[in-house]
């Protein structure tokens, strides 16, 4: 217990006054000899005892009144952790959530503007001589400001954006900074919208431990959110493919969530019952009418609407778009919700894609007589070639032609994909040629068959640079095994997931296959047989990929029943394999805000013109003038600093040879950046542990919590009530006594 004015306790010495009054003013009985009145003497004794009791009670009441009055003037309080007055210097860390979510609007101001106003008010009320640190979600090494003015300037420079560090890790940094302070009074102010995404539950114990190590500073959570926010959100887009082949459609899907943030009143430790401290996303029966629109930018950068979907009243709905008719080239687009709500950053999502020409595929056969017609028909059907919608142009060469000196890397450079079909033993130079081509971003598929009988030729150091392991022996399964996926995570198997229960895997028996062993550490088994041995193995080789298939797929054979012209499973599998391999070395076009983009290119001296288009809140096109800069490629790639906001980048190269190439790169906030789901206030105790903490929503509550945290819980109300009760008792006794 502490006292605001402890010297006033000396006033309790005044209890001597009523004692003296009672001693000096007590009435002395007169002695009257009256022997005949024996019964009167008995009454006198009883009366004396009653008078003595009343005197004692009245004395105790008056002593109690003086003691209570001195205690009331001394203002005693019960402290939670430390004792301090309003003028005691404090080590204070003000932590601001500066994630994109803080751009959410309420009453014509953002949540971040509100948090900064509250922060400036808290800053103005900190005692003189305090050590003050301003920390945000991007601060890597926090430190105390030189003085209050410097702290105020730091606060004014804060702004929300992407690239925010984990918020709970920032609390740990603030605790470590407070631990370094020599001041005994330590306080941590957290300005937040209470979004669940900012509080990583897995780090709760680490946060509580660091706060305890910092001598358990008083923690004040200041909730700047609004209970009446209405927000519809578009989740990050899912593009089926960034690179479209001729005849392929652009398929885009997104999840739209509709809801209103309504207050769920809960009482946190130290908070009043009328303080809403937690919110949940609740569906409502009637939403404002909104439409999700899809735009593609034309050659001049103007958005052209290509499709739209009217939203229903469901709280969560899946929206899909499918577009076709694109010419060869690079494209930029976005989907956006019409109308406005509290948070515009999740109303628009950008996307980039390209439509390519048919990719050239090299089919290397073991002999000139083998034309690879079966695989050609699977990858490039005649009907599609006639309509100009074929995705691949297949060219078959014999293994002897491929190994000749005339077929060098310059010829291979025009091919995106190479199938080595039932290869016979090859020269070391041929294997090295395949390795060099694959390292530059090519996709290689080695299909083992009869010609692999000389296993030593396939286990040479040169062949092992691209093969997924060492070839052992042919495995023979009497009635046959079959291909059996364990999961559908790999891109080759994704199309089978939707029809997993109807795929006739068991009807595609495999009677013979090659067993392999001594797999390098970077080898991944894509697909297995039912006896758990590998069917397809994957190995990264430089910027490209190499697959090894352990049974023939180039034509129907005695090895398996999988490679059949009537087998749709085989056609889907071989086309997915080709798509996956041909995507190696392809430039990525869609990024998360803040990520560094990389564009692969062949000429080291290329200089790239980078034009950045940021999307201001609530608009469909850029209102600000685009920022332009020049970036020179390093080695075989150019690395472009990513946008910190949603938008897109137009990157155009100018090589010394005069050729040019243009890319569109899209940037979007992650789902975590725009997730407004609130944290339940009851979960805060897991983060703060034994620290004294409280949650506030306005300045009155903040002032009350801080005052309580520094001076403790004052006993004035209790003492005042006791004083009034004792005064009433003294008055009643005195009236009875002197009646």
C-alpha atoms as one frame of an Amber mdcrd trajectory, in Angstrom:
protein
   0.000   0.000   0.000   1.224   3.497  -0.794   0.054   7.029   0.093  -0.133
  10.069  -2.161   0.302  12.439   0.864   1.746  10.240   3.617   2.553  13.123
   6.004  -1.168  13.692   6.561  -1.263  10.399   8.462   0.179  12.397  11.367
  -3.302  13.831  11.719  -4.283  10.600  13.437  -2.463  11.947  16.556  -5.576
  14.082  17.025  -7.261  11.038  18.564  -5.914  12.387  21.846  -8.492  15.183
  21.709 -11.650  13.065  22.217  -9.788  11.005  24.813  -8.984  14.144  26.796
 -12.538  15.456  26.434 -13.947  12.228  27.771 -11.510  12.182  30.691 -11.966
  15.790  31.804 -15.659  16.245  31.133 -16.989  13.033  32.518 -19.636  13.577
  35.209 -18.724  12.742  38.823 -21.490  11.021  40.809 -22.677  12.636  44.041
 -22.650  10.428  47.095 -25.930  10.647  49.067 -26.390   8.513  52.139 -29.944
   7.073  52.044 -29.898   3.672  53.686 -33.540   3.021  53.224 -33.221   2.899
  49.490 -31.357  -0.395  49.025 -33.048  -1.150  45.699 -32.108   2.279  44.345
 -28.415   1.390  44.827 -28.820  -1.709  42.684 -30.319   0.401  39.884 -27.395
   2.816  40.226 -24.860   0.031  39.594 -26.710  -1.067  36.463 -26.886   2.532
  35.225 -23.131   2.995  35.737 -22.303  -0.048  33.648 -24.568   1.193  30.821
 -23.050   4.680  30.951 -19.527   3.205  30.802 -20.362   1.175  27.686 -21.874
   4.203  25.928 -18.822   6.267  26.815 -16.531   3.621  25.336 -18.534   3.264
  22.073 -18.733   7.022  21.625 -14.993   7.345  22.270 -14.187   4.653  19.705
 -16.435   6.336  17.104 -14.753   9.702  17.525 -11.275   8.147  17.400 -12.276
   6.244  14.261 -13.569   9.419  12.598 -10.250  11.187  13.140  -8.235   8.195
  11.861 -10.423   7.831   8.734 -10.222  11.557   8.014  -6.414  11.457   8.141
  -6.351   8.390   5.867  -8.709  10.037   3.372  -6.459  13.075   3.184  -3.368
  10.815   2.773  -5.069   8.969  -0.199  -3.802   5.404   0.293  -3.775   3.043
  -2.726  -2.966  -0.597  -3.519  -0.378  -0.877  -6.304  -0.375  -3.676  -8.852
   3.354  -3.732  -9.581   5.212  -0.523  -8.826   4.639   2.708  -7.018   4.780
   5.980  -8.923   3.188   9.362  -9.067   2.014  11.280 -12.104   5.379  13.089
 -12.258   7.656  10.033 -12.001   9.771   9.652 -15.201   8.726   6.612 -17.241
  10.375   4.336 -19.790   7.601   4.178 -22.384   7.434   2.287 -25.688   4.629
   3.265 -28.075   4.024   0.428 -30.543   1.913   1.144 -33.649   0.434  -1.407
 -36.036   1.344  -0.007 -39.477   0.043  -2.877 -41.591  -2.165  -2.217 -44.625
  -5.220  -3.072 -42.522  -4.816   0.236 -40.679  -5.924   2.057 -43.854  -9.448
   0.931 -43.021 -11.757   3.974 -42.926 -14.145   4.893 -40.111 -15.915   8.238
 -39.707 -13.905   9.778 -42.564 -10.535   8.908 -41.070  -8.314   5.845 -41.215
  -7.717   3.651 -38.212  -4.046   4.569 -38.424  -4.816   8.310 -38.261  -6.891
   7.585 -35.177  -4.101   5.579 -33.573  -1.597   8.362 -34.276  -3.901  10.951
 -32.678  -4.229   8.805 -29.577  -0.473   8.258 -29.604   0.205  12.000 -29.717
  -2.178  12.500 -26.800  -0.436   9.775 -24.766   2.941  11.296 -25.672   1.863
  14.714 -24.389   0.873  13.248 -21.014   4.061  11.320 -20.303   6.050  12.820
 -17.374   9.053  15.046 -18.027  12.322  13.149 -18.147  10.697  10.031 -19.594
  12.496   7.779 -22.076  10.242   7.382 -25.135  10.529   4.935 -28.034   8.322
   4.971 -31.154   8.063   1.519 -32.767   6.036   0.415 -35.785   5.566  -2.791
 -37.751   8.620  -2.036 -39.931  11.084  -1.093 -37.156  14.030  -3.482 -37.148
  16.115  -2.023 -34.295  14.084   0.140 -31.878  15.734   2.808 -29.741  14.695
   5.551 -27.332  14.257   8.985 -28.929  16.553  11.837 -27.954  13.679  13.839
 -26.509   9.916  14.264 -26.707  10.127  16.388 -29.874  12.153  13.715 -31.659
   9.608  11.084 -30.609   6.791  13.251 -31.927   8.596  13.682 -35.249   9.125
   9.921 -35.541   5.432   9.358 -34.916   4.467  11.858 -37.618   6.625   9.978
 -40.161   4.857   6.662 -39.627   2.580   5.362 -42.353   0.909   2.009 -43.028
   2.099  -0.238 -45.846   3.101  -3.744 -46.837   6.241  -5.521 -45.697   5.220
  -5.287 -42.052   7.161  -7.509 -39.672   5.323  -9.900 -37.414   3.534  -7.729
 -34.844   4.204 -10.008 -31.878   7.923  -9.996 -32.700   7.772  -6.200 -32.419
   6.284  -6.536 -28.918   9.304  -8.674 -28.006  11.638  -5.976 -29.360   9.792
  -3.338 -27.318  10.120  -5.483 -24.168  13.856  -5.912 -24.764  14.247  -2.154
 -25.181  12.352  -1.452 -21.945  14.544  -4.005 -20.173  17.600  -1.909 -21.082
  16.172   1.203 -19.378  17.407   2.241 -15.924  14.057   3.812 -15.015  12.010
   1.682 -12.580   8.642   2.590 -14.123   8.111   0.949 -17.533   5.059   1.150
 -19.774   4.146  -0.364 -23.144   1.386   1.242 -25.217   0.057  -0.888 -28.098
  -2.077   0.869 -30.722  -3.926  -1.776 -32.730  -7.147  -2.602 -34.547  -7.114
  -6.019 -32.808  -6.898  -7.904 -36.111  -6.172 -11.553 -35.479  -3.576 -11.653
 -38.259  -1.313  -9.336 -36.226  -1.213 -11.622 -33.182   0.597 -14.911 -33.776
  -0.758 -17.286 -31.140   2.280 -19.557 -31.485   4.520 -16.781 -30.085   2.311
 -15.974 -27.062   4.539 -17.773 -24.554   7.681 -16.107 -25.970   6.058 -12.660
 -25.704   4.951 -13.285 -22.111   8.441 -14.524 -21.209  10.158 -11.428 -22.658
   7.748  -9.090 -20.869   8.381 -10.873 -17.575  12.133 -10.592 -18.128  11.662
  -6.841 -18.679  10.328  -6.564 -15.106   6.690  -6.908 -16.243   5.961  -3.416
 -17.590   2.412  -2.124 -17.494   0.811  -2.898 -20.868  -1.953  -0.689 -22.257
  -3.712  -2.072 -25.348  -5.469   0.790 -27.130  -8.116  -0.519 -29.543  -8.663
   2.016 -32.340 -11.100  -0.064 -34.395 -14.716   0.797 -35.023 -17.642  -1.514
 -34.135 -19.689  -0.542 -37.179 -17.297  -1.271 -40.058 -18.888  -2.710 -43.212
 -16.460  -4.421 -45.550 -16.631  -6.742 -48.563 -13.342  -8.350 -49.576 -11.867
 -10.133 -52.589  -9.361 -12.856 -51.732  -6.072 -13.152 -53.692  -6.798 -14.360
 -57.217  -6.141 -17.882 -58.387  -4.953 -18.044 -62.000  -5.081 -21.486 -63.521
  -2.083 -20.538 -65.673   0.084 -17.442 -66.103   1.167 -18.588 -69.557  -1.578
 -19.524 -72.024  -0.992 -21.709 -75.039  -2.908 -21.111 -78.285  -6.576 -21.955
 -77.800  -6.375 -21.980 -73.981  -8.745 -19.879 -71.925  -7.837 -17.499 -69.129
  -9.453 -19.001 -66.018  -9.488 -16.839 -62.882 -11.299 -17.451 -59.613 -11.591
 -15.582 -56.314 -13.540 -15.790 -53.088 -15.650 -12.785 -52.127 -16.540 -12.387
 -48.457 -19.366 -10.131 -47.406 -20.065  -9.056 -43.855 -20.338  -6.339 -41.236
 -18.050  -5.938 -38.264 -20.416  -5.797 -35.304 -19.450  -5.315 -31.669 -19.489
  -8.225 -29.306 -19.203  -6.714 -25.865 -16.784  -8.481 -23.600 -15.032  -7.442
 -20.451 -11.262  -7.637 -20.465  -9.141  -7.370 -17.372  -9.364  -3.831 -16.112
 -11.941  -2.732 -18.681 -15.426  -1.437 -18.072 -18.485  -3.469 -18.971 -19.645
  -0.908 -21.491 -16.408  -1.159 -23.451 -16.695  -3.284 -26.621 -13.391  -5.111
 -26.809 -13.981  -7.870 -29.340 -15.726  -8.108 -32.681 -16.721 -10.874 -35.035
 -17.701 -11.030 -38.687 -21.436 -11.556 -38.835 -23.552 -12.096 -41.964 -26.514
  -9.850 -42.565 -29.705 -10.456 -44.494 -29.417  -7.483 -46.828 -26.154  -6.365
 -48.410 -25.719  -3.370 -50.669 -25.830  -4.432 -54.321 -22.299  -4.872 -55.649
 -20.708  -6.321 -58.755 -17.312  -7.918 -59.315 -15.907  -6.678 -62.632 -12.933
  -7.898 -64.661 -10.847  -5.447 -66.713  -7.990  -5.942 -69.189  -5.720  -3.000
 -70.027  -5.488  -2.136 -73.720  -2.344  -1.027 -75.539  -2.711   2.519 -74.192
  -3.123   1.316 -70.584  -6.849   2.048 -70.464  -8.962  -0.568 -68.635 -11.544
  -2.337 -70.788 -14.258  -4.292 -69.006 -14.399  -7.871 -70.230 -16.797  -9.510
 -67.787 -18.788  -8.960 -64.594 -20.530 -11.017 -61.923 -23.361  -9.755 -59.697
 -22.787 -10.747 -56.087 -25.414 -12.624 -54.139 -26.274 -12.123 -50.452 -24.191
 -15.102 -49.356 -21.549 -14.239 -46.786 -18.920 -16.142 -48.800 -19.097 -16.964
 -52.502 -16.757 -18.271 -55.161 -16.576 -16.194 -58.358 -14.980 -17.521 -61.562
 -14.150 -15.868 -64.897 -13.210 -17.587 -68.150 -12.013 -15.524 -71.128 -10.621
 -16.461 -74.540  -9.630 -14.836 -77.818  -6.270 -13.391 -76.768  -3.582 -12.784
 -79.350   0.032 -13.635 -78.626   1.529 -11.159 -76.152   1.675  -9.929 -72.527
  -1.447  -8.695 -70.695  -2.324  -6.843 -67.506  -5.724  -6.800 -65.800  -7.587
  -6.595 -62.517 -10.858  -7.531 -60.879 -12.591  -4.929 -58.727 -15.731  -4.536
 -56.649 -18.037  -1.701 -57.616 -19.054   0.767 -54.926 -17.146   1.574 -51.749
 -16.768   0.188 -48.256 -14.578   0.734 -45.209 -11.483  -0.978 -46.624 -10.707
  -0.445 -50.302  -7.355  -2.289 -50.372  -9.090  -5.675 -50.590 -11.626  -4.565
 -53.235  -9.196  -4.795 -56.175  -6.787  -7.538 -57.234  -4.318  -7.270 -60.138
  -3.098 -10.070 -62.396  -0.607 -10.536 -65.265  -0.529 -13.244 -67.897   0.838
 -13.960 -71.360  -0.409 -15.800 -74.414   2.436 -17.643 -76.070   2.919 -19.309
 -79.406   3.009 -23.109 -79.624   6.081 -24.425 -77.807   8.626 -26.481 -79.694
   9.127 -30.020 -78.404  12.081 -32.232 -79.335  11.379 -35.973 -79.395  14.615
 -37.988 -79.408  13.932 -41.566 -80.509  16.267 -44.548 -80.255  16.231 -45.207
 -84.023  15.288 -43.511 -87.279  12.466 -45.999 -87.832  10.724 -44.894 -84.670
   8.700 -41.776 -85.600   7.254 -40.986 -82.144   3.846 -40.587 -83.757   2.098
 -41.836 -80.644   3.502 -39.101 -78.395   3.088 -36.483 -81.123  -0.618 -37.305
 -81.386  -0.957 -36.978 -77.601   0.781 -33.591 -77.365  -0.270 -32.026 -80.657
  -3.444 -33.602 -82.118  -3.978 -33.068 -85.829  -7.378 -31.444 -85.285  -5.802
 -28.717 -83.145  -2.965 -28.173 -85.599  -5.499 -27.684 -88.371  -7.292 -24.968
 -86.367  -4.050 -23.367 -85.242  -4.803 -24.158 -81.575  -2.049 -26.674 -80.948
  -0.011 -25.964 -77.834   3.072 -27.852 -78.978   5.012 -28.291 -82.219   6.671
 -31.694 -82.070   9.853 -32.537 -83.983  11.297 -36.061 -83.815  15.010 -36.825
 -84.405  16.919 -40.043 -84.026  19.380 -40.521 -81.208  22.277 -40.737 -83.647
  21.355 -37.344 -85.171  20.987 -35.860 -81.718  24.479 -37.059 -80.709  26.112
 -35.656 -83.833  28.244 -32.532 -83.596  25.935 -30.695 -86.000  23.121 -30.833
 -83.412  24.593 -28.420 -80.894  23.195 -26.215 -78.157  22.313 -23.547 -80.733
  19.810 -25.924 -82.332  18.489 -27.087 -78.971  17.902 -23.502 -77.820  14.726
 -23.244 -79.918  13.153 -26.146 -78.013  11.416 -25.668 -74.680  10.930 -29.349
 -73.967  12.844 -32.532 -74.795  11.636 -36.126 -74.485  14.343 -38.793 -74.518
  12.276 -41.836 -75.541  13.663 -45.271 -74.659  17.254 -44.057 -75.060  20.164
 -46.355 -75.779  23.548 -45.735 -74.142  24.795 -42.273 -75.189  28.154 -40.575
 -75.334  29.385 -38.406 -72.494  29.164 -35.323 -74.751  25.462 -36.004 -75.425
  24.718 -36.197 -71.694  26.682 -32.989 -71.092  24.729 -31.284 -73.870  21.451
 -32.279 -72.187  22.766 -31.031 -68.834  23.807 -27.627 -70.239  20.502 -27.173
 -72.072  18.466 -28.114 -68.989  20.494 -25.777 -66.745  19.460 -22.877 -68.994
  15.784 -23.511 -68.210  14.850 -26.462 -70.403  12.468 -29.252 -69.443  13.862
 -32.773 -69.922  11.928 -36.056 -69.672  13.911 -39.312 -69.811  11.712 -42.368
 -70.474  13.491 -45.663 -69.742  12.686 -48.807 -71.736  14.272 -51.834 -73.406
  17.430 -50.005 -74.468  18.501 -49.330 -70.867  19.716 -52.923 -70.410  23.339
 -51.761 -70.238  22.792 -50.170 -66.818  26.460 -49.191 -66.433  26.076 -46.719
 -69.325  23.185 -45.041 -67.489  25.041 -44.909 -64.191  28.036 -42.984 -65.522
  28.949 -39.651 -63.897  27.791 -37.782 -67.038  24.339 -39.415 -67.153  23.816
 -39.033 -63.410  23.821 -35.238 -63.770  20.285 -35.424 -65.201  18.957 -38.863
 -64.247  17.123 -39.099 -60.926  19.240 -42.020 -59.659  21.083 -45.169 -60.598
  19.344 -47.746 -62.788  19.303 -51.203 -61.184  17.201 -54.028 -62.650  13.909
 -54.553 -64.429  11.119 -55.332 -61.979   8.468 -57.717 -63.233   4.999 -57.827
 -61.698   3.082 -60.929 -62.755  -0.482 -59.626 -62.879   0.886 -56.104 -62.877
   1.001 -53.200 -60.498  -0.625 -49.893 -61.277   0.047 -46.185 -60.787  -1.459
 -44.963 -57.511  -1.238 -41.315 -56.369  -0.901 -40.722 -52.625  -1.749 -37.040
 -52.942  -2.587 -34.526 -55.669  -0.381 -31.651 -54.543   2.106 -31.793 -57.419
   1.144 -29.662 -60.468   1.202 -32.754 -62.709  -1.532 -34.395 -60.612  -3.730
 -31.385 -59.791  -6.310 -32.042 -62.592  -6.942 -35.541 -61.219  -7.949 -34.238
 -57.779 -11.441 -33.139 -58.846 -12.209 -36.582 -60.330 -10.066 -38.631 -57.949
 -12.820 -41.155 -57.214 -13.504 -41.878 -60.886  -9.949 -42.240 -62.260  -9.427
 -45.889 -63.360  -5.896 -46.239 -62.021  -6.297 -49.943 -61.332  -7.141 -50.624
 -64.984  -3.757 -49.349 -66.175  -1.536 -52.239 -65.221   2.248 -51.962 -65.393
   4.017 -55.306 -65.911   7.632 -54.170 -66.160   9.557 -51.127 -64.978  13.071
 -50.154 -64.007  14.048 -50.117 -60.347  16.296 -47.242 -59.332  18.356 -46.455
 -56.233  20.932 -44.050 -54.796  18.681 -41.040 -55.292  20.343 -37.617 -54.841
  19.014 -35.527 -51.985  17.240 -33.099 -54.338  15.180 -35.814 -56.068  11.417
 -35.815 -55.484   9.115 -38.760 -56.223   6.119 -37.327 -58.082   4.164 -40.541
 -58.559   4.539 -44.135 -57.350   3.273 -47.567 -58.284   0.949 -49.467 -55.999
   4.007 -51.349 -54.634   5.436 -47.939 -53.559   8.300 -47.964 -56.077   8.816
 -44.750 -58.117   7.035 -44.185 -61.427   7.972 -40.504 -62.031  10.953 -38.857
 -60.337  11.823 -35.162 -60.518  15.199 -33.478 -60.212  16.071 -29.770 -60.509
  18.959 -29.035 -62.867  20.010 -25.392 -62.778  17.085 -23.270 -63.946  15.356
 -26.290 -65.516  13.844 -29.603 -64.486  14.514 -33.221 -65.401  11.976 -36.020
 -64.991  12.736 -39.731 -65.108   9.907 -42.154 -66.006  10.678 -45.793 -65.231
   8.425 -47.466 -67.841   7.906 -46.640 -71.570   5.183 -44.188 -72.602   6.059
 -43.661 -76.277   3.789 -46.447 -77.585   1.763 -49.451 -76.553   4.104 -52.237
 -75.431   4.412 -55.309 -73.269   5.686 -53.148 -70.455   2.323 -51.618 -69.476
  -1.277 -50.942 -70.436  -0.970 -47.278 -69.559   0.341 -45.950 -72.893  -2.771
 -46.518 -74.977  -4.429 -44.356 -77.598  -7.810 -44.970 -75.948  -6.637 -44.150
 -72.409  -7.697 -40.638 -71.327  -5.679 -40.974 -68.126  -2.501 -41.306 -70.198
  -3.319 -38.263 -72.345  -4.011 -36.058 -69.317  -0.896 -37.314 -67.553   1.449
 -36.782 -70.514   0.062 -33.313 -71.260   0.367 -32.270 -67.611   3.936 -33.557
 -67.644   4.693 -31.483 -70.750   3.045 -28.386 -69.256   5.015 -28.733 -66.050
   8.353 -29.242 -67.756   7.816 -26.448 -70.272   7.065 -24.015 -67.445  10.571
 -24.363 -65.999  12.595 -21.239 -66.600   9.423 -19.232 -67.333   9.292 -15.815
 -65.725   6.927 -15.390 -62.813   4.439 -12.593 -63.417   2.417 -12.241 -60.189
   3.940 -11.196 -56.863   3.063 -10.239 -53.329   3.538  -6.544 -52.512   7.125
  -5.911 -51.467   8.622  -8.945 -53.228  11.583  -8.548 -55.578  10.792  -9.681
 -59.123  13.245 -11.487 -61.371  13.142 -11.611 -65.169  15.474 -14.031 -66.929
  17.089 -12.817 -70.142  19.947 -13.859 -72.343  21.939 -10.663 -73.007  23.943
  -9.422 -70.038  24.171  -5.840 -71.256  20.412  -5.262 -71.441  19.052  -2.161
 -69.732  15.468  -2.281 -68.541  13.028   0.597 -68.218  10.825   0.014 -65.182
   7.529   1.931 -64.946   5.581   1.524 -61.702   1.826   2.053 -61.574   0.352
   2.220 -58.075  -3.364   2.032 -57.516  -4.647   4.691 -55.101  -7.499   3.688
 -52.832 -10.937   3.713 -54.387  -9.818   4.074 -58.018  -9.531   1.721 -60.947
  -6.689   3.443 -62.748  -3.632   5.251 -61.546  -4.218   8.897 -60.626  -0.580
   9.508 -59.765   2.058   9.901 -62.441   3.856   6.565 -62.832   7.376   6.327
 -61.433  10.104   5.356 -63.905  13.626   4.074 -63.326  16.355   2.241 -65.251
  17.709  -1.118 -64.065  20.635  -2.959 -65.641  20.548  -6.738 -65.796  23.118
  -8.706 -63.844  24.429 -11.877 -65.493  21.388 -13.594 -66.989  18.568 -11.855
 -65.106  17.253  -8.453 -64.064  16.031  -8.002 -60.504  13.315  -5.424 -59.988
  12.470  -3.925 -56.579   8.815  -4.734 -55.990   5.963  -2.342 -55.368   5.096
  -1.821 -51.705   1.448  -1.263 -52.647  -1.035  -2.951 -54.965  -0.491  -2.162
 -58.645   1.652  -3.304 -61.551   5.006  -2.751 -63.218   5.691  -2.465 -66.939
   9.258  -3.685 -67.594  10.726  -3.109 -71.060  14.210  -4.126 -72.197  16.432
  -2.375 -74.712  19.336  -4.574 -75.812  22.408  -3.507 -77.770  21.129  -5.491
 -80.736  18.029  -3.301 -80.870  15.583  -6.048 -79.863  13.118  -5.336 -77.081
  10.841  -7.295 -74.773   8.051  -6.159 -72.470   6.640  -7.735 -69.325   3.791
  -6.858 -66.983   4.289  -7.736 -63.317   1.369  -7.571 -60.881   1.598  -6.865
 -57.144  -1.107  -7.582 -54.577  -1.446  -7.548 -50.821  -1.401 -10.979 -49.205
  -4.492 -12.399 -47.552  -2.897 -11.819 -44.145  -2.336  -8.134 -44.979  -6.058
  -7.601 -45.597  -7.612  -9.984 -43.050  -9.796  -7.941 -40.659 -10.919 -10.891
 -38.517 -10.652  -9.774 -34.908  -8.819 -11.359 -32.019 -10.883 -12.345 -29.009
  -9.833 -10.126 -26.102  -9.685 -13.123 -23.791  -6.685 -14.359 -25.788  -4.602
 -11.306 -24.850  -3.851 -12.752 -21.417  -1.836 -15.496 -23.138   0.482 -12.846
 -24.609   0.943 -10.744 -21.454   1.063 -13.464 -18.812   1.646 -11.984 -15.348
   2.053  -8.412 -16.651  -0.537  -5.888 -15.486  -2.453  -5.063 -18.649  -5.679
  -3.415 -19.696  -7.599  -2.609 -22.852  -9.050   0.809 -23.664 -11.035   2.386
 -26.465 -11.108   6.114 -25.596  -9.015   8.705 -23.788 -11.087   8.597 -20.620
 -10.449   4.890 -20.279  -6.762   5.318 -21.165  -6.316   7.993 -18.489  -8.134
   5.893 -15.913  -6.075   2.763 -16.686  -2.748   4.652 -16.664  -3.601   6.438
 -13.421  -4.490   3.130 -11.832  -1.359   1.513 -13.209   0.933   4.171 -11.748
  -0.742   5.030  -8.436  -2.631   1.769  -7.946  -6.231   1.305  -6.810  -7.114
   4.220  -4.498  -9.047   3.331  -1.325 -10.705   6.767  -1.152 -14.237   5.565
  -2.065 -14.167   2.819   0.562 -12.745   5.110   3.254 -15.296   7.824   2.446
 -18.167   5.383   2.844 -16.765   4.121   6.155 -16.361   7.736   7.355 -19.990
   8.505   6.584 -21.214   5.372   8.340 -19.074   6.046  11.395 -20.200   9.686
  11.531 -23.829   8.561  11.499 -23.105   6.082  14.311 -21.342   8.752  16.383
 -24.261  11.167  15.928 -26.795   8.553  16.962 -24.791   7.510  20.039 -24.191
  11.083  21.160 -27.901  11.877  20.913 -28.738   8.787  22.955 -26.024   9.533
  25.501 -26.908  13.177  26.176 -30.657  12.709  26.095
